[in-house]
Amino acid sequence: MNFFENKYLTKDELHALSGVITEMEKNTSGEIRVVVRHRRHWKERKLSLHELALGEFYRLGMDKTRDRTGILILLLFSERKFHIVADEGIHKSVDDGTWDKIAEAMSDHFKKGNFFLGISEAIRAVGTELATYFPRKSDDTNELSNDIIER
């Protein structure tokens, strides 16, 4: 068993979260990714959480989606922190306060130890927002994997 299976998320829950992403992306041209990090690498120790999330965002090629509608939820469990990063296509339409509300709801779940529920509801809330502003197009393809990245 790894660190997450004992304390935060099981492999089955990680798989179920991928399913939630798939479900939500059926209604939007947006792309949702979730990265679960055990801890920072030594070379990342001086980076802000936003810089760390941007690094993951670019490493995963999320800035290369057709309409720049990628959104990343980064969880850094060793520091009990998380961050949501949205691409420029999304920022043109969605108010920044939207992500703060989703983050606050996720934080409330985390404080109660409900990690799976917090993440799954955050994915659903992000997907709902994306569907409102970026509905699925007739020629839409799944540009990025829906698998949860665990590092």
MIZA-121142 format. One line per 3 residues: number of its first residue (from 1); their letters; for each residue x, y, z of N, C-alpha, C. Coordinates in steps of 0.1 Angstrom, whole numbers, always signed. Atoms other than C-alpha are relative to their C-alpha. Example, Ala and Ser with C-alpha at 12.3 -4.5 7.8 and 13.67 -1.06 7.14 Angstrom:
REM MIZA-121142
1> AS> +9:-12:+0:+123:-45:+78:+9:+12:+0; -9:-11:+0:+137:-11:+71:-8:+11:+8 .
***
This chain:
REM MIZA-121142
1> MNF> +8:-12:+0:+0:+0:+0:+9:+13:+0; -7:-12:+0:+11:+35:-7:-5:+10:+11; +3:-11:-9:+9:+67:+14:-15:+3:+0 .
4> FEN> +14:-5:+1:-25:+77:+0:-10:-11:+4; +9:+11:-3:-42:+43:+4:-3:+0:+15; +1:+1:-15:-36:+45:+42:-7:+13:+5 .
7> KYL> +4:-13:-6:-45:+82:+48:-10:+8:-7; +9:-9:+8:-63:+99:+20:-9:-6:-10; +8:+6:+11:-75:+80:-11:+5:-14:-3 .
10> TKD> -4:+13:+4:-76:+44:-21:+1:+0:-15; -1:+1:+15:-68:+32:-56:-14:+0:-6; +14:+0:+5:-105:+25:-61:-6:+14:-1 .
13> ELH> +5:-14:+0:-113:+61:-52:+7:+9:-10; -7:-8:+10:-86:+75:-75:-7:-4:-14; +6:+4:+12:-102:+54:-103:-14:+6:-1 .
16> ALS> +14:-6:+1:-137:+66:-94:+1:+15:-3; -1:-14:+3:-125:+102:-95:+3:+2:-15; -2:-1:+14:-113:+96:-131:-13:-2:-7 .
19> GVI> +14:+2:+5:-149:+84:-138:-8:+13:+1; +7:-13:-2:-162:+117:-124:+4:+10:-11; -5:-9:+11:-140:+136:-148:-6:-3:-13 .
22> TEM> +6:+5:+13:-152:+115:-177:-14:+4:-1; +14:-4:+0:-188:+121:-167:-2:+15:-2; +2:-15:+1:-184:+159:-164:+5:+5:-13 .
25> EKN> -5:-5:+13:-164:+163:-196:-10:-4:-12; +10:+3:+11:-194:+148:-216:-8:+12:-4; +8:-12:+2:-210:+182:-213:+8:+13:-4 .
28> TSG> -8:-12:+2:-181:+205:-220:+12:-3:-9; -13:+2:+8:-152:+211:-244:+12:+3:+9; -11:-2:-9:-131:+219:-213:+6:-13:+4 .
31> EIR> -8:+12:-4:-105:+195:-200:+4:+2:+15; -3:+0:-15:-102:+187:-162:+11:-10:+3; -10:+9:-4:-71:+172:-147:+1:+1:+15 .
34> VVV> -3:-1:-14:-63:+163:-111:+13:-7:+3; -13:+6:-4:-28:+158:-97:+0:+0:+15; -2:+3:-14:-23:+143:-63:+15:-2:+3 .
37> RHR> -15:+0:-3:+12:+150:-49:+2:-5:+14; -4:+4:-14:+27:+133:-19:+7:+11:+7; -8:-11:-5:+52:+161:-14:+7:+7:-11 .
40> RHW> -8:-7:+10:+73:+186:-32:+14:-7:-2; -14:+5:+2:+106:+176:-48:+9:+11:+6; -10:-10:-7:+137:+193:-32:+1:+12:-9 .
43> KER> -2:-12:+9:+141:+216:-63:-12:+9:+0; +13:-8:+0:+105:+228:-58:-2:+8:+13; +3:-5:-13:+109:+239:-22:-2:+15:+1 .
46> KLS> +1:-14:+0:+111:+276:-30:-12:+5:-8; +11:-4:+9:+81:+277:-54:-12:+2:+8; +13:-2:-6:+48:+291:-44:-9:-11:-4 .
49> LHE> +10:+10:+4:+18:+268:-46:-5:+2:-14; +4:-3:+14:+7:+286:-77:+10:-3:-10; -11:+3:+9:+41:+282:-93:+1:-15:-2 .
52> LAL> +0:+15:+1:+40:+245:-85:-11:-5:-8; +11:+4:+8:+6:+241:-100:+2:+3:-14; -3:-4:+14:+16:+260:-131:+10:-10:-7 .
55> GEF> -10:+9:+5:+46:+237:-135:-7:-13:-4; +8:+13:+3:+22:+206:-134:-9:+3:-12; +9:-3:+11:-2:+224:-158:+7:-1:-13 .
58> YRL> -8:+0:+12:+25:+229:-184:+6:-14:-3; -6:+13:+2:+41:+195:-179:-10:-9:-6; +10:+8:+5:+8:+179:-186:-6:+5:-14 .
61> GMD> +5:-6:+13:+3:+200:-218:-14:+6:+0; +13:-5:-1:-28:+215:-205:-2:+14:-7; +1:-13:+7:-20:+248:-222:-1:-2:-15 .
64> KTR> +1:+3:+15:-22:+231:-256:-14:-5:-5; +13:+4:+5:-59:+224:-257:-5:+10:-10; +4:-8:+11:-77:+237:-287:-5:+14:+3 .
67> DRT> +6:-12:-3:-97:+264:-270:+6:+6:+13; -7:-5:-12:-73:+269:-240:-10:-1:+12; +10:+2:-10:-99:+254:-217:+3:-11:+10 .
70> GIL> -4:+10:-10:-79:+232:-194:+0:+6:+14; +0:-4:-14:-83:+233:-156:+6:-11:+8; -7:+9:-9:-61:+217:-130:-3:+2:+14 .
73> ILL> +1:+0:-15:-68:+208:-94:+12:-8:+5; -12:+6:-5:-35:+202:-77:-2:-2:+15; +1:+2:-15:-35:+186:-42:+14:-4:+5 .
76> LFS> -13:+2:-6:-3:+187:-21:-3:-4:+15; +4:+5:-13:-12:+165:+9:+10:+2:+11; -10:-2:-10:+21:+168:+27:+0:+13:+7 .
79> ERK> +1:-14:-6:+14:+205:+32:-14:+4:+3; +15:-2:-2:-24:+201:+34:-4:+12:-8; +4:-11:+8:-28:+225:+5:-4:-5:-14 .
82> FHI> +4:+3:+13:-44:+225:-29:-2:+13:-8; +1:-12:+8:-47:+249:-58:-7:-3:-13; +7:+2:+13:-69:+253:-89:+6:+10:-10 .
85> VAD> -5:-9:+10:-54:+267:-121:-8:-2:-13; +8:+1:+12:-74:+275:-152:+7:+7:-11; -7:-6:+12:-61:+283:-187:-7:+13:-4 .
88> EGI> +4:-13:+3:-65:+317:-203:-14:+0:-7; +13:+0:+6:-96:+307:-224:-11:+0:+10; +10:+1:-10:-115:+300:-192:+0:+14:+8 .
91> HKS> -1:-13:-7:-103:+333:-175:-8:+11:-7; +7:-11:+7:-119:+353:-202:-15:-1:+3; +15:+2:-2:-154:+339:-193:-4:-2:+15 .
94> VDD> +4:+4:-13:-154:+326:-157:+7:+9:+10; -5:-8:-11:-150:+349:-127:+9:-7:+9; -10:+6:-9:-120:+342:-105:-6:-5:+13 .
97> GTW> +6:+3:-13:-142:+341:-74:-7:-14:-1; +6:+13:+2:-158:+309:-89:+9:-11:+6; -9:+11:-4:-127:+288:-82:+2:+1:+15 .
100> DKI> -1:-2:-14:-124:+303:-47:-11:-7:+8; +12:+6:-6:-159:+291:-39:+1:-15:+0; -2:+15:+2:-151:+256:-52:+11:-4:+10 .
103> AEA> -11:+3:-9:-119:+256:-32:-4:+0:+15; +5:-1:-14:-137:+267:+0:-8:-13:+3; +8:+12:-2:-162:+238:-4:+8:-12:+2 .
106> MSD> -9:+12:-1:-134:+213:-10:+7:+0:+14; -7:-1:-13:-116:+226:+21:-9:-4:+11; +10:+4:-10:-147:+222:+42:+0:-16:+1 .
109> HFK> +0:+15:+0:-148:+185:+32:+13:-6:+6; -13:+5:-4:-111:+180:+38:+1:+1:+15; -1:-2:-15:-114:+194:+74:-7:-11:+7 .
112> KGN> +8:+11:-6:-139:+166:+81:+6:-14:-4; -6:+13:+4:-116:+140:+65:-6:-6:-12; +7:+5:+11:-138:+136:+35:+7:+4:-13 .
115> FFL> -8:-4:+11:-111:+137:+8:-6:-4:-13; +7:+4:+13:-129:+117:-19:-12:+9:-3; +12:-8:+3:-161:+136:-15:+4:+14:-3 .
118> GIS> -5:-14:+3:-143:+170:-15:+5:+1:-14; -6:-1:+14:-124:+162:-47:-11:-3:-10; +11:+3:+10:-154:+146:-65:-10:+11:-1 .
121> EAI> +10:-11:+2:-177:+175:-57:+7:+12:-6; -8:-11:+7:-149:+200:-68:+0:-3:-15; -1:+4:+14:-146:+181:-101:-14:+3:-6 .
124> RAV> +13:-2:+5:-184:+182:-105:-3:+15:-1; +2:-15:+0:-185:+220:-97:+7:+6:-12; -8:-5:+11:-157:+227:-121:-7:-4:-14 .
127> GTE> +6:+5:+12:-174:+206:-148:-13:+8:-3; +12:-7:+2:-207:+224:-143:+3:+14:-5; -4:-13:+5:-190:+258:-147:+5:-1:-14 .
130> LAT> -5:+2:+14:-172:+246:-178:-11:-2:-10; +11:+3:+9:-204:+233:-193:-8:+12:-3; +7:-13:+2:-220:+267:-188:+6:+9:-10 .
133> YFP> -7:-10:+9:-194:+287:-206:+6:-7:-12; -7:+7:+11:-178:+260:-228:-7:-13:-3; +7:+13:+3:-205:+235:-239:+7:-9:-10 .
136> RKS> -6:+10:+9:-194:+204:-257:-4:+4:-15; +2:-3:+14:-190:+210:-294:-2:-13:-8; +3:+12:+7:-201:+186:-321:+13:-8:-5 .
139> DDT> -12:+7:+4:-165:+179:-331:+10:-1:+11; -9:+0:-11:-151:+178:-296:+6:-14:+2; -7:+12:-3:-126:+152:-287:+6:+1:+14 .
142> NEL> -6:+0:-13:-111:+142:-253:+15:+2:-2; -14:-4:+3:-77:+160:-256:+10:-5:+10; -10:+4:-11:-62:+150:-223:-6:-12:+8 .
145> SND> +5:+12:-8:-64:+118:-202:-8:+5:+12; +8:-3:-12:-89:+117:-174:+5:-7:+12; -6:+7:-11:-67:+96:-152:+6:+10:+10 .
148> IIE> -6:-8:-10:-57:+110:-119:+15:-2:+1; -14:+1:-1:-20:+118:-117:+4:-1:+14; -4:+1:-14:-4:+106:-85:+15:+0:-1 .
151> R> -15:-1:+0:+32:+116:-78:+5:+0:+14 .
***
